[in-house]
Each structure stands twice: as C-alpha cells, then as structure tokens.
Amino acid sequence: MDYPRITSRIAALTLTFVGLTSGIGQVADPVAKATTSVQDQHTIEEFERSAKAYLAIQHNAPSNAHLKRTTDVEDIEKRRQELKKIIREARPDAKQGDIFTQPLAALIRKLLADAMSGPDGATLRQSLQHAEPVAAAQAMKILVNRDYPNLHGQPLQSAPGSFLQHLPVLPKGLEYRMVGSTLVLRDTEANIVADYLPNALR
C-alpha cells in the first residue's frame, strides 16, 4: 500500500489543538477569539488542514499499526514502532516549521504572550510546571520525527485546560506539550514529534 507522503507544501498547512470544546479551527478563550483577525482565522484554518493531512497517515496505516485497547505492553510497543516507521517513511524530509509555519508561529507566540501577561499568567506558568515535569534540558532532544522524550515511558499528564484554551483546538491524535519554552506538537499514538516551536514562551 502506498501511504500519503506529506510534502513540504502540504505539511506547510496548519494544525489545531487537543482538548477544549470550542470547535476545530477556533480558539477557546473568549477574549482571544474576539480579537482574532480574519487573517489569523485563515492561518488557523490552514493549521487545521495540515493536522488532517498528517493524521491521514495514521488512518491509512494497516491494522497492525493501529493501537488498540489491551493490557499487553509488548503488543502496544510493537504496534507503536510499526506506526512510527510508517509516519517517518511518509514524511522523510519533515523539518521544524513545516506545520508551525511562520504565520502560525507568530500567532501562537502572541496568544501565549497575551495569556502569560494577563492576570492569570503566574498561575498558568505554575500549572505548566506541575503538568509537564520534563526538564528544560530535554528540549535539546526535541526533533521532528523523533521520539518525544517520555522518561521511562510513564503516562503523561494532559496540559492544563487553562493553558490549552488560549490555543487553536486540535483533532484527536495530536496534542500540545511544553518542554521548557518549546511548544511541541506530539503524535499521541506514535509518541513522536510532528513539529515544534522554539521560544513559544518568553
């Protein structure tokens, strides 16, 4: 079977974030949503299309690469390794910025800067530190198509909802994670980095 290859042009489209209720292609925070320009909405919509293009690789993978409900850790890891192989073969030239394009990077940094400089900024930073205890030094290990640095394979806590609401909504299968000041787009099934944004928080 031929799996779709994510070309630079397709991968340069856009993604959306996991979690809150607002709808794909939107930002959950009412204030951020109200001040989002038409151009920013187009950027978010492109991000959404890029997310769907990426996830199409998983959806078109054979059944032996799909994770399923099981307590068999060996089976889970075998399927995950097969899925990683398929994704890496489908986008061999993927690089930082293919998904987090320059317009999207600028928008995300603005959204996060506004959130962190607001009245709940200190609380947000504290919540992130508790939710993602990966040391900032782990950011050096963040590379597109590489494993997300999940120490000892322990379960990962979800990013705080109070943080996610300031970002576009993602489809199931992708999530945001903060490693130091780097925002990571993590493939939850394959546990690999789909893209990342350095200096997302300043």
Helices and strands as residue ranges (DSSP letters): H 8-11, H 30-34, H 38-59, G 63-65, H 73-90, H 102-116, H 121-131, G 136-141, G 151-153, H 161-164, E 174-179, E 182-187, E 192-197
